[in-house]
Amino acid sequence: MVALSKLYTKTGDGGMTRLGDMSQVPKTSARIAAYGCVDELNSVLGLARASGTQHDKVLARVQNDLFDVGADLCVPQADGEEERLRVQPQQVLFLEQQIDQLTRDLAPLRSFILPGGQLPAAWLHLARTVCRRAERAAWQLAEQEPVGQPVLQYLNRLSDLLFAMARVANDGGKADVLWKPGEGAADE
């Protein structure tokens, strides 16, 4: 269990921070950027939940899982490492099952969807875009250091789940705001 006795330590005042394995890295490192994006995503999901989304129970689990993602990302992988918290394939499978369930009754897309519609859908669309940024940051880290495949898969599937949830929150897609290509180009 995590025990925090003091909120400030002053150890980061020089631009450095400690990872979960207590190694020290610059606050600008790719690893810090990756799990920082995951933290931001989790905050946006809190806003989506507070807006009254019908997906509260699933999003509560996702928020908890995102702490697992952050914990995974904050400890570099090492050969023969002691038992660490790592994202598991079954967490990715849970997202896939949720996507399949949500998309079963949605009408097929005939256009790209603009973020918006109902308030919960708009928050879910914002969460989706932050999730995509977190995924890009995790891949950027993976270009430099080992990152577990389940972490990368989780972030990819989560953005798809958030898109499906946004469509459901928009009255099953009926209140989706559709892109009309070139519509503004005709204005004088």
N, C-alpha and C positions, 0 to 999 in steps of 0.2 A: 504494500500500500504506500502511497505517496504521503509524506508529511511535510508541510511547509510551515516553518515557524516564523519566517520573516519575509515580507514581500519584496524588499529591496536588499541587495547585497553589495552594490557598488562595484562588483567585479566586472561588469560590462562597460564601465565608463570609458575605457580605453579602446573601445571598438572590437573587443574580443568577447567570446562567450564560450561556454562549455557545452559539449554534447552529452548525450546520455551515458557515454562511457568515460566521461570526465576529461576527454581530450579537449584541447583548446583550439578554436578556429576563429577566423575573422567573422564578424557579423554579416559581412557581404558574401560569404561563401555560398556556393550552389546548394549545399545541404541545408543551410539556414533559410535560403530563399524557398526551397521546396517545402519544408514543413511550415514555414511562415504562410505560404499560400494555402496550405491545408487548414491552418488555424483560421485564416480569413474566411475560407469557405464554410467552416463550422459556424462562424459568427453569422454569416448570411443565412445559413439554414435555421439558426435561432430566430432570425427575423421572419423567415418564411413560416415557421411554426407559430410564431406570435401573431401572424396575420390571419390565422384561422384556417390554415390548409387542412384538407380532409385526410392528409397523409401523415398526421402527427405521429402515430405509433411507429411507422416505418422510418420516418425521419429521426425519431428519437434513437432508434437503433443505429442509423447511419451516423448520427453525431457521435455516438459512443465508438463506433468503428473508426471514425476519423481520428479519434485519439489514438487508436491502435496504429493507424497509418502514420501519424506524427511520431509515435514512439518508435516505430520501425525505422522511419527516416532519420531520427535523431541519434541512432546508434549505427555507425558504419559496420558493414558486414565483414566478418573475419573468419578465416579457416579455423575450424575447431573451436568456434566461439562457444561460450557457455550459453545456457538456455536463455534466449532473449525473446521478448514479445515480437512476433513477426505476423504480418497479415497472412491469413490462410486462404487456400483456394475455396473453401466453403463460404467465406465471406463474399467472394466474387460471385459464386453460385447463387447466393441469396439475392444479390442485385439482379442477376439474370432472371430469376424466377419472378421477382417483382415486376420487371419490365414486361415479361411475357403476360403476366396477369393483367397489367394495366393496358397494354396495347391490344388485347384481344377484342375489345369492343370499340376501339377508336376507328373513325373513318380514315381511309388512306389519305396521305398528303397529296395535294395537287399543286402546292406552291410552298415556298419557304414561309416560315412563320416569323413575324416580327415580335420581339419581346413585348409583352403587354397583355391586355385583356383584363381579367379580374386581378385584384391586388395579390392574392396568393400566387397566381400564375406568374405575375411580373416578378415577384421575389424568387420564385423557382427558376425563372429564366436567368435572373442575375446570378443565382447560385450555380447554374449550369455554366455560365461563362467564367466564373471564378474557378470552378472545377476544371475547366479546360486549361486555364492558366496554371493551376496546380499540377495538372498532368504534364504540361510542357516543361515546367520547372523540374519535375521528377525525372523526365527524360533527359533534360540538360545535365542533371546530376549523374544519371546513368551513363552518360557519355564520358564522365570523368572517373566514376567510382562504381563498384557493384551496388545495384539496387534490386531488391527481390521482385521477381516477375509479378507476384500477386499484388504488390503495391501499384504497379503500373496498370495492371488489368483492372484493379478496383477503381482507380480514378477514371479510367476510360468508361467503364460500365456505369459508374455513378453519374457521369454527365448525361448518358443516354436515359438513365432512370429519371433524372431531374427534368429532362425534356418531356418524357412521357407524363410525369406528374403535372407539369405545367399545362399540357393539353387536357388532361382530365380535369384540372382545376378550372379550365376555361370551358366549363359545361360540356365535357367530353369532346372538346375540339370545336364546338359550335360557336364559341366566342373567341376563337383564335383570330389574331390580326394577321391577315395574309399580305405578303409582299406582292406589289403590283409593279412588275418590271417596267422601267422607263416612264412611269406615270408623271414624275416631276419634270422630266425632260421636255414635255409638251407645253409646259407653262411658259408664258412670255413675260 
